[in-house]
Amino acid sequence: MRVLGVDPGLTRCGVGVVEGVPGRPCTLIAYYVVYTDPADDLPLRLLHLDRSLTDLVAEHQPESVAVERVFSQHNVRTVMGTAQASGVAVLAGARAGLPVQTYTPSEVKAAVTGSGQADKAQVTAMVTRLLRLAEPPKPADAADALALAICHVWRGGTRSKLAEAADRVRRGGAR
């Protein structure tokens, strides 16, 4: 399964692409950070993000997209920008006809480190180890996007198989 992970952000949006199957190490395909200029008007920033994500989806042909679910923060301005970037990422996947799954930061941390309370350094270290990289992906937004993609391969793949099995049962029996 090839997954494009997105760590949404309006100024820096991490994007990571991995391939893998549940329970096995994933393979790095690519990672990026899409930057927008805070001095630009919001519509231009969102448009740049949309075009960049659409291009990356077209280039890498993922089977699904994983996006970090926006959570409440103390800084309303920051959470608004993150939510807008998240909506653009979800839209890019949906527009391409791909399944899009969102994950909370603690779900991603637990998937890659074993602890939902892990810090950014621990997530980056585990992503580096799990993908067998010579050096950590930088900046942290890229490492977080790769962690999202790994999380989806390991958890989303299992979710998909369970959903397919449940659907077969609903339609009249397991096969």
Buried (B, 14 or more C-beta within 10 A) or exposed (E): BBBBBBBBBBBBBBBBBBBBEBEEEBEBBBBBBBBBEEEEEEEEBBBBBBEBBBEBBEEBEBBBBBBBBBEEEEEEEEBBBBBBBBBBBBBBBEEBEBBBBBBEBBBBBBBBBEEEEBEBEBBBBBBBEBBEBEEBBEEBBBBBBBBBBBBBBBBBBEEBEEEEEEEEEEEEEEE
